Amino acid sequence: MRLVSALALLTTLAVALTLASVPSSAQDPSLKMGTTPRKSSFPKKDLFGPPPKIDQAQPLYLQADQLLYDTKNSRVIAQGNVEVYYNNYILTADQLVYDQNTNKLIAEGNAQLKDPNGSITRADRFEALDDFRDAFIQSLSVVTADDTRIVAERANRREGNTTEYERAKFTPCKNDPGVPPLWCISAARIIHDQRAATITYQDAQFEFFGVPVVYVPYFEHPDPSVKHRSGFLMPSYANSSTLGFGFEIPYYFALSPTFDFTLHPKYWSNYGVLWQGEWRQRLSN
């Protein structure tokens, strides 16, 4: 049933948006080398991991105040308190329209998708089209189960493997409407190419208490599906009574399967830039 396929794409898309909206390390080398991973203030959930598989054989339950079938235009229209239960996902909206001629599904008006992990994606409009390889979400807002927050003006998924976000912002800090988050990362565009396993950021800046402090016109790193590749690691911050506020973006050099090097340039507000490096080598016993 094509409607099931369409909703399968929407659930996959929303999960992909959650996964691909959050900056992640190119690869935590400690995981590769078998040592204890570094502690991080970021969520434990692998937000860049692969979306869960959608079993299209699962039954789909749809209920609404009104369910209409437009025979002339071959459209299924659900209106008023629309609720869709599929594969442990719950989609709600004011209206859902499925066009059989164009294979397009649109959910709009207070649209909300809750996944099995408890993450909630809200949007003005969900749309899937072109044999469901392409999709788009307008005015995206995501709150994951661990309270990570992502917002974007829009998100597009192209050819089934590339997700692009426009004017996106990410923060792991709890929401307080009256106070800016402790820190967040915003970018004019974030592109997750699953085929190349690469995350690209354009016009990105790091903000602390609502104040931009670091601007990066362009950078990219492998997504977590990559086991061993050079690239930037997860940014981190610190606070010291003597050095002031600190911020760093480490760079990982995957020199060989048995040794690597990580460069840690850290900026301190009361000191300047402090350069540190870490060389690691695995020796045979």
Sequence and secondary structure as in RCSB ss.txt:
>XXXX:A:sequence
MRLVSALALLTTLAVALTLASVPSSAQDPSLKMGTTPRKSSFPKKDLFGPPPKIDQAQPLYLQADQLLYDTKNSR
VIAQGNVEVYYNNYILTADQLVYDQNTNKLIAEGNAQLKDPNGSITRADRFEALDDFRDAFIQSLSVVTADDTRI
VAERANRREGNTTEYERAKFTPCKNDPGVPPLWCISAARIIHDQRAATITYQDAQFEFFGVPVVYVPYFEHPDPS
VKHRSGFLMPSYANSSTLGFGFEIPYYFALSPTFDFTLHPKYWSNYGVLWQGEWRQRLSN
>XXXX:A:secstr
 HHHHHHHHHHHHHHHHHHHTS   S  HHHHHTS     SS SS TTS      TTS EEEE SEEEEETTTTE
EEEEEEEEEEETTEEEEEEEEEEETTTTEEEEEEEEEEE TTS EEEEEEEEEETTTTEEEEEEEEEE TT  EE
EEEEEEEETTTEEEEEEEEEE S   TTS  SEEEEEEEEEEETTTTEEEEEEEEEEETTEEEEEEEEEEEE TT
 SS  EE   EEEEETTTEEEEE  EEE   SSEEEEEEEEEETTTEEEEEEEEEE    
